């Protein structure tokens, strides 16, 4: 559907950023155009919508809360208000303001102009739309664990990676592996220690015991399920406190299938 644009963080080196785009996991949407929230393409989308109907899928990933990204969301809200041919849905996007940076509020003006608003954050006042990467087939064919503990690490947060390697714990960073490789690595551990959103999310979907360390962003405050989250780096404590959520995969998959059908209904109206 070439009239569909997916607005997210397009960083080919960051596995989670790429996996967050819902259009990747829905056959009817796989030919959608990917637009990076950093490149100012909202204006170009608006120009196209003057001549044909356009739907923007906002998400997924942590694209709310960052002051720079909030400017793009305001631009999109303005475009939706001024352009009859333009419509949007929010799907699987969530907050991601780093604790050492200013925090922007959720983009209420944008939300008010969207056909669907589904956040990956689990918040009482918003519909929950988990990251659509739950639809990846790697969750179905993942092998049983072969390690007691693995660490899935954020490349820009070097602490966990260094400490885990010192302790002889198998590690993988989120910088470069394909989504399937990352999911299968996470599945190889009975317990997963991570400092990434998708490390926590995917480990929970796989039914593994999981714990977050060195939490550096608001994205860890609204994880879909109650798993241990610490701003500190204590691997031994993390392993001891790690928690599994056996029903997570079925719940997220069911909700995502419902959201998918509703988004497709919106898109087919264009």
N, C-alpha and C positions, 0 to 999 in steps of 0.2 A: 504494500500500500504506500505508494510514493507520496501521498498527501499526509503522511504521518511523520512527525519529527520527534525524536527522543532527546530531551534536554537533560544532560547529566554531566558528570565529570569524565571526560574522555581522556584517560591516561593509560595508554597501552601497557605501561610497565607495572601498573598497580592492578593486581588480579581482582581485588574487591571492587574497585571503581568500574572496571569493565563488566564484571558479573552482575552489577547492580541494574543494568539497563533491562527493564522487563521485556522489551521488544525482542531480545535475543532468544527468549524461551517460549515464544508464542509463534507458531508457524505463520499465521496470518499477518504478522507484523514484522517479519524478519527483514523485509526490504525497506523498513523505515530509515530515514536519515538520522544519523547521530550528530548531535550538536553539543559542543563543549560549553559549559557554563562560563568558561573563561574567555571565550573568543568573541563575545558580543553579537552572536548571530540572531538574537531576537529581532533586530531591525530587518535583517534579510528575510526572516520568516514572515514578518509583517508585510513586507513588500510582495512576497509571493501570494499572501492571502488576499491581496487586492484583486487578484485575477482568478483564484480558485479556492475552494474550501480546504482548510488546513486544520489538523488536530495536533496539538503538542502534548506529548506524554512527559510530564515533569517528574523526573526520577529515573531510577532510584538513586540510592546512595545518600551520604550525608551532605546535603547541599543547602540546608537551612541553618541559620545561626551565625554563619560567617558574614561579616559586614560587607565584604566585597561581593559575595554572591547575592546578598539582599538587594543590592542595586539592580542586578539583572532581574530579580523577581518583581521588583517595582516596575521595570520597563515592560515586562510581560503582562502585568496587571493592566497597565495603561493600554497596551496593544489590544488586549481582550475587550476592553471597554470601547475602544474606538474602531475596531475592525469586525464587521458582522460575519465575515467568512472564517474567522479564527475562533477555535474553541480549544479547551485544555482539560486534562485530567492530571491529578497528582497521584502517582502510583509508586509506593515503596520508597519514598524519599523521607529523610529524617534530619534531626538536628545533628550538628557537628561543629560546635564552637570550641576551639582549644582553650584550655583554662588560662593560658598566658596571653589571651587575646580578647578584645572587646566582643560582646555577645549581642547579636541582633535578634529581635523578636521574630516569631514565626510570621510569615507574610500573609496577614489576614486579608488584605485587599486582593491578593491573588486567589486565595482560597474561596473568597466570596464570588469569584467569577469563573470558577471551575465546575465542570459537570460532575466530577467525582473528586473527593479529597480523601485519599487513603495513605496514612503515614506508616512507615515501618516502626516508628516509635509507638510503644504501647502507652497511650495516654487516655484518661477517662473521658475527655471531651472530644475525641477524634476517632474516626473509623480506623481500625488497624488493617493495614495491607502489608503483610510481611514481604521482605525482599523476594522477588520472583525467581531468584536463583534456586529456590526450593524445587523448581520444575526440572532442574538439571538431572539427566539420567544417571549421573555418577552416584547419586544417593541410593539408587536401587541396586547397582552392581558393586558397591563398595565391599571390600573383603573384611573379614574379622580382624580385630587388633592383633598386632604382633609385638608391640612394645608396651611396657607398663605406662610410660609417659612420653609424650612428644610436646614440642614447643613450636607454635606457629607464630612468627614474629613480624612486627611492623618494621620495615627496613629503616625508616627514619627515627625509630626509637631503639637504639642499639643495645640497651641494657639487658633485656631478656635474652636476646640472641647470644650475647657474650657469656652471661652467667650459665645458661642452659648448656652451651658447648663445653664450658669448664666442668660441668657436672656429668658430662657424657650423655646428655639427653639429646635424642635426634631432633634436628631443627630444620625448619624451612621458613624463608621469608616470603612476604607477599609481593615481592618485587620481581615479577617476571614469569612465574610458573603459570601454565594454563589452568583454567578453572578445575578441570578434571584432576590434574596432577595435585593441586592444592587440596581438593576434597579427599582424594584417596590417601594423601599423606596424613591428613587429620584423622581419617578413619583408622589409620594404622596404630593409633595409641588408645589404650583403655582410658587414659586420662589425658586431657589436653590443657596445657597452660598457654595463654595467649595474651597479646596486648593489641589485637586487632578486632574490629567489629565482626568481620566475616569469619575470623577464627572462632569467635564465641558462637556466632549464629550457626555456622556449619557443623561445629562439634555438637551443638545441642540437637540439631536435626538428625545427626547420626546416632544419637542416643549415648554419646560418650560423656563421661564425667568431665566437667570443664570449669575453669576458673580464670578470671581476668586479673592481670597484674599491670602495674604502671599505667592505669587509666589516665589518659591525657585530654579527654574531650567529653563534652556533654552527650555524645552518642552512646556512651556506656550507661547513662542514667536511665535510658528508656528501652533497654533490651526487652524482647518479648516475654522472656521467662525469668524467674528469680534464680539467678546464678551468682556466685560470689564475685564481687568486683572490688578491687583495691587500687588505690593510687600508689601503693608501695610495691616494691619488688622483693617479694619473699617467696621463692619457689616452693620451699618446703611447706610453708603455711598454705599456699595455693593448692598444692597437691592434696593436703589433708582436708581442705574445705571444699574441694571440687564437687559439683553436683550434676546429676543427670536428670533429664526431663523426658521420660519415655514416650510421652504422647506428642511431643513437639512436632515431629515430621508430619504426622497425619493431620494435626490441627492446621499447620501452616499451609500444607498442600490443599486442604479443603477450602480454606479461606482464599487462597490464591486462585484456585479454579473459579470461584464465584466472582472475584474481582475481574479476572480475565474476561469472563462472559459479559460483564457489564461494560467494560472498556470497549470490547468489540462492538457492542450495541451502539455505543456513542460514536465510534469511528465510522460505522456503516451509515450513519446519518449524514455524513459529509458528501 
